[in-house]
Amino acid sequence: MLPSKNYHEFFMQITIICCLISISGCASRIPTGKYELLKDSSESLYLNTIETYSRIEELQRRFAITTAPDSKINRDTFKPQVDGESYDLTPELRFREVALEVLVKYVDVLHAFSAKDYLIQVDKATQQLGASLKNLIETSDKLSSSDGSKAAGIFSALINKLSQEVVKQKKEKALKQVMDRAQSDIEQLSELIVSSNTKVKTAIGIMLDRIIAHANYMRPEYGTIERLHFDMDVAEIIIDAEKIELALESMNKAMLEIPEAHKEIRLDFDRIQPKLESLQLLIKEVQSVKKFFRELNN
């Protein structure tokens, strides 16, 4: 048993250590775990978006072949065009992929702040964000729609601010200012991708209806083995298209939750205890998109 004096000193040391741990815990207000979840969810959404858009391009190729004119085959026969006018969705899909990649790279910047050597990590993540923005601008130049000009200014004012704030401010204060400045850009980017996915979903419906119409015209005679194989092929196309439509719906729901999840995490800095409902819904919708493609690949 410790003497009373030593016991008192030992007790004081333990008390001081506990206080130091408590103070250090309170001093660090950066919610690392929440940034990790936001990072993982946005990256998963990005990968599933690429998979979804790839399947849309496959459906578009099938549509182009199914509706090809009754004429000799040449290099342009199976291109997505009608009367020489292109209806190719690929440039629009690539633009959306790059736009979402910009969002992922921005979240990487936020996550980098939680690293021990955050100055190095943030600088690297900022450079990658800048490269993605450059790619977005170059991709937007290939579009004939107004969406390209809408995306041109997104995050462009943030790059210099990131470097300046990291150098001048403590990382918590810098991070709060970065998130405040980026909130509007995230909302614009999210709305742009959601509206685009809605247009793409409409295009899928039109292509599927035309494919079904051609299938009914070309369908082999009832009771034949040719009819069985033909119907199985058409059924797979319909299932794929419907899964793509469901995936796009979940992608849209997830995209709408990203700005809200970003806002919830920002509120945590001010000791406003958010419910984190949007972060949870984001994770849920990303998991739904994964489920659709697991079913397709089985």
C-alpha positions as CSV (number, residue, x, y, z in Angstrom):
1,M,0.0,0.0,0.0
2,L,1.3,3.5,-0.9
3,P,2.1,6.0,1.9
4,S,-0.4,8.8,2.1
5,K,1.9,11.4,0.8
6,N,2.9,9.3,-2.2
7,Y,-0.7,8.3,-2.7
8,H,-1.7,12.0,-2.8
9,E,1.1,12.8,-5.4
10,F,0.1,9.8,-7.5
11,F,-3.5,10.8,-7.4
12,M,-2.6,14.4,-8.5
13,Q,-0.5,13.1,-11.4
14,I,-3.4,10.9,-12.6
15,T,-5.8,13.9,-12.3
16,I,-3.4,16.1,-14.3
17,I,-3.1,13.4,-17.0
18,C,-6.9,13.0,-17.2
19,C,-7.3,16.8,-17.5
20,L,-4.7,17.0,-20.3
21,I,-6.4,14.2,-22.2
22,S,-9.7,15.9,-21.8
23,I,-8.3,19.3,-22.9
24,S,-6.6,17.8,-25.9
25,G,-9.8,16.0,-26.9
26,C,-11.8,19.2,-26.7
27,A,-9.2,21.1,-28.6
28,S,-9.5,18.8,-31.6
29,R,-12.8,19.5,-33.1
30,I,-12.2,18.0,-36.5
31,P,-14.6,15.1,-37.0
32,T,-12.2,12.7,-38.7
33,G,-14.6,9.8,-38.7
34,K,-17.3,11.7,-40.4
35,Y,-14.9,12.9,-43.1
36,E,-13.8,9.3,-43.6
37,L,-17.5,8.3,-44.1
38,L,-18.1,11.2,-46.5
39,K,-14.9,10.3,-48.5
40,D,-15.7,6.6,-48.7
41,S,-19.4,7.3,-49.7
42,S,-18.5,9.9,-52.4
43,E,-15.8,7.6,-53.9
44,S,-18.1,4.6,-53.9
45,L,-20.8,6.8,-55.6
46,Y,-18.2,7.9,-58.2
47,L,-17.2,4.3,-59.0
48,N,-20.9,3.2,-59.2
49,T,-21.6,6.2,-61.5
50,I,-18.9,5.1,-63.9
51,E,-20.4,1.6,-63.9
52,T,-23.9,2.9,-64.5
53,Y,-22.8,5.2,-67.3
54,S,-20.9,2.3,-68.9
55,R,-24.2,0.3,-69.0
56,I,-26.0,3.2,-70.5
57,E,-23.5,3.3,-73.3
58,E,-24.0,-0.4,-73.8
59,L,-27.8,0.2,-74.1
60,Q,-27.2,3.0,-76.5
61,R,-25.1,0.7,-78.7
62,R,-27.8,-1.9,-78.7
63,F,-30.4,0.8,-79.6
64,A,-28.2,2.0,-82.5
65,I,-27.9,-1.5,-83.8
66,T,-31.6,-2.3,-83.4
67,T,-32.7,0.8,-85.1
68,A,-30.1,0.9,-87.9
69,P,-31.5,1.7,-91.3
70,D,-32.2,-1.0,-93.9
71,S,-29.2,-0.2,-96.1
72,K,-25.7,-1.4,-96.8
73,I,-23.4,-1.3,-93.8
74,N,-20.8,1.4,-93.6
75,R,-18.7,2.9,-90.9
76,D,-21.5,5.2,-89.8
77,T,-24.3,2.6,-89.8
78,F,-24.2,1.8,-86.1
79,K,-23.3,5.2,-84.8
80,P,-25.9,6.9,-82.5
81,Q,-27.4,9.3,-85.1
82,V,-30.6,9.9,-86.9
83,D,-30.6,11.7,-90.3
84,G,-27.0,12.6,-89.7
85,E,-27.7,14.2,-86.3
86,S,-26.0,12.6,-83.3
87,Y,-27.9,11.6,-80.2
88,D,-24.7,10.3,-78.6
89,L,-24.9,10.5,-74.8
90,T,-21.2,9.7,-74.2
91,P,-19.9,13.3,-74.1
92,E,-22.6,14.2,-71.6
93,L,-21.8,11.1,-69.5
94,R,-18.1,11.8,-69.5
95,F,-18.8,15.4,-68.4
96,R,-20.9,14.2,-65.4
97,E,-18.2,11.7,-64.4
98,V,-15.6,14.4,-64.4
99,A,-18.0,16.7,-62.4
100,L,-18.5,14.1,-59.8
101,E,-14.7,13.4,-59.7
102,V,-14.2,17.1,-58.8
103,L,-16.6,16.6,-55.9
104,V,-14.6,13.5,-54.8
105,K,-11.4,15.4,-55.0
106,Y,-12.8,18.2,-52.9
107,V,-13.9,15.7,-50.2
108,D,-10.3,14.4,-50.3
109,V,-9.1,17.9,-49.4
110,L,-11.4,17.9,-46.4
111,H,-10.3,14.5,-45.4
112,A,-6.6,15.5,-45.8
113,F,-7.1,18.1,-43.0
114,S,-7.5,15.3,-40.5
115,A,-4.1,13.8,-41.3
116,K,-1.2,14.2,-38.9
117,D,1.0,15.9,-41.6
118,Y,-2.0,17.8,-42.9
119,L,0.0,20.6,-44.7
120,I,1.6,18.0,-47.0
121,Q,-1.6,16.1,-47.5
122,V,-3.8,19.1,-48.1
123,D,-1.3,20.5,-50.6
124,K,-1.3,17.2,-52.5
125,A,-5.1,16.9,-52.4
126,T,-5.5,20.6,-53.5
127,Q,-3.2,19.9,-56.5
128,Q,-5.4,16.9,-57.5
129,L,-8.5,19.0,-57.1
130,G,-7.0,21.7,-59.4
131,A,-6.2,19.0,-62.0
132,S,-9.8,17.7,-61.9
133,L,-11.2,21.2,-62.3
134,K,-9.0,21.7,-65.3
135,N,-10.3,18.5,-66.8
136,L,-13.8,19.6,-66.1
137,I,-13.4,22.8,-67.9
138,E,-11.8,21.0,-70.9
139,T,-14.6,18.5,-71.0
140,S,-17.3,21.2,-70.7
141,D,-15.9,22.8,-73.9
142,K,-17.0,19.7,-75.9
143,L,-20.7,20.2,-74.8
144,S,-23.2,22.1,-76.9
145,S,-25.6,22.5,-73.9
146,S,-25.4,25.2,-71.2
147,D,-24.3,22.7,-68.6
148,G,-20.7,23.3,-69.4
149,S,-20.8,27.0,-68.6
150,K,-22.7,26.2,-65.4
151,A,-19.8,24.1,-64.1
152,A,-17.0,26.3,-65.3
153,G,-17.0,28.5,-62.1
154,I,-17.5,25.7,-59.6
155,F,-14.7,25.5,-57.0
156,S,-12.6,27.8,-59.2
157,A,-12.4,30.5,-56.5
158,L,-11.6,27.9,-53.8
159,I,-8.1,26.7,-55.0
160,N,-6.2,29.8,-54.0
161,K,-8.2,30.2,-50.8
162,L,-7.3,26.7,-49.7
163,S,-3.5,27.4,-49.9
164,Q,-3.8,30.8,-48.3
165,E,-6.0,29.6,-45.4
166,V,-3.8,26.6,-44.6
167,V,-0.7,28.9,-44.4
168,K,-2.3,31.7,-42.4
169,Q,-4.8,30.0,-40.1
170,K,-5.0,27.1,-37.7
171,K,-6.3,24.1,-39.6
172,E,-9.6,24.0,-37.8
173,K,-10.4,27.6,-38.6
174,A,-9.1,27.1,-42.2
175,L,-11.3,24.1,-42.6
176,K,-14.4,25.9,-41.4
177,Q,-13.8,28.8,-43.8
178,V,-13.1,26.4,-46.7
179,M,-16.4,24.5,-46.0
180,D,-18.4,27.7,-45.7
181,R,-17.0,28.9,-49.1
182,A,-17.6,25.6,-50.8
183,Q,-21.2,25.0,-49.7
184,S,-22.8,26.9,-52.5
185,D,-20.5,25.2,-55.1
186,I,-21.3,21.7,-53.8
187,E,-25.1,22.5,-54.1
188,Q,-24.7,23.7,-57.7
189,L,-22.6,20.7,-58.7
190,S,-25.1,18.3,-57.0
191,E,-28.1,20.0,-58.8
192,L,-26.3,19.9,-62.1
193,I,-25.6,16.1,-61.9
194,V,-29.1,15.3,-60.6
195,S,-30.8,17.2,-63.4
196,S,-28.5,15.5,-66.0
197,N,-29.3,12.1,-64.6
198,T,-33.0,12.9,-64.9
199,K,-32.5,13.7,-68.6
200,V,-30.5,10.5,-69.1
201,K,-33.2,8.5,-67.4
202,T,-35.8,9.9,-69.9
203,A,-33.5,9.0,-72.8
204,I,-33.2,5.4,-71.5
205,G,-37.0,5.1,-71.4
206,I,-37.2,6.3,-75.1
207,M,-34.5,3.9,-76.2
208,L,-36.0,0.9,-74.4
209,D,-39.5,1.6,-75.9
210,R,-38.0,1.6,-79.4
211,I,-36.0,-1.6,-78.7
212,I,-39.2,-3.3,-77.5
213,A,-41.2,-2.0,-80.5
214,H,-38.5,-3.5,-82.9
215,A,-38.5,-6.7,-80.9
216,N,-42.2,-7.2,-81.4
217,Y,-41.9,-6.6,-85.1
218,M,-39.0,-9.1,-85.5
219,R,-40.1,-11.7,-82.9
220,P,-39.9,-15.3,-84.1
221,E,-42.9,-17.6,-84.3
222,Y,-44.5,-18.7,-81.0
223,G,-43.4,-22.2,-79.8
224,T,-40.0,-22.2,-81.6
225,I,-36.6,-22.4,-80.0
226,E,-35.7,-19.2,-81.8
227,R,-38.5,-17.4,-80.0
228,L,-37.2,-18.7,-76.6
229,H,-33.7,-17.4,-77.2
230,F,-35.0,-14.2,-78.7
231,D,-37.3,-13.5,-75.7
232,M,-34.5,-14.3,-73.2
233,D,-32.2,-11.8,-74.9
234,V,-34.9,-9.0,-74.9
235,A,-35.9,-9.8,-71.3
236,E,-32.2,-9.2,-70.3
237,I,-32.2,-5.9,-72.0
238,I,-35.4,-4.8,-70.2
239,I,-34.0,-5.9,-66.8
240,D,-30.7,-4.1,-67.4
241,A,-32.5,-0.9,-68.4
242,E,-34.8,-1.0,-65.4
243,K,-31.9,-1.6,-63.1
244,I,-30.1,1.4,-64.6
245,E,-33.2,3.5,-64.0
246,L,-33.4,2.5,-60.4
247,A,-29.6,3.0,-60.0
248,L,-30.0,6.6,-61.4
249,E,-32.8,7.3,-58.9
250,S,-30.6,6.2,-56.0
251,M,-27.6,8.1,-57.4
252,N,-29.8,11.2,-57.5
253,K,-31.0,10.7,-54.0
254,A,-27.3,10.2,-52.9
255,M,-26.2,13.3,-54.8
256,L,-28.8,15.5,-53.1
257,E,-27.6,14.2,-49.6
258,I,-24.0,15.2,-50.2
259,P,-24.5,19.0,-49.7
260,E,-26.7,18.3,-46.7
261,A,-24.1,15.9,-45.2
262,H,-21.4,18.5,-45.8
263,K,-23.5,21.1,-44.0
264,E,-24.2,18.7,-41.1
265,I,-20.4,18.1,-40.6
266,R,-19.7,21.8,-40.7
267,L,-22.3,22.5,-38.0
268,D,-20.4,20.0,-35.8
269,F,-17.6,22.5,-35.5
270,D,-19.9,25.1,-33.9
271,R,-21.0,22.4,-31.3
272,I,-24.4,22.4,-33.0
273,Q,-25.2,18.7,-32.7
274,P,-26.7,17.6,-36.0
275,K,-28.6,14.4,-36.4
276,L,-26.3,13.4,-39.3
277,E,-29.4,12.1,-41.1
278,S,-28.1,13.2,-44.5
279,L,-24.8,11.4,-44.0
280,Q,-26.7,8.2,-43.1
281,L,-29.1,8.6,-46.1
282,L,-26.1,9.1,-48.4
283,I,-24.5,5.8,-47.2
284,K,-27.9,4.1,-47.6
285,E,-28.4,5.2,-51.2
286,V,-24.8,4.4,-52.2
287,Q,-25.4,0.9,-50.8
288,S,-28.6,0.7,-52.9
289,V,-26.7,1.5,-56.1
290,K,-24.2,-1.3,-55.3
291,K,-27.1,-3.7,-54.7
292,F,-28.6,-3.1,-58.2
293,F,-25.3,-4.0,-59.9
294,R,-24.6,-7.0,-57.7
295,E,-27.9,-8.4,-58.9
296,L,-27.1,-7.6,-62.5
297,N,-23.7,-9.3,-62.3
298,N,-25.1,-12.5,-60.8
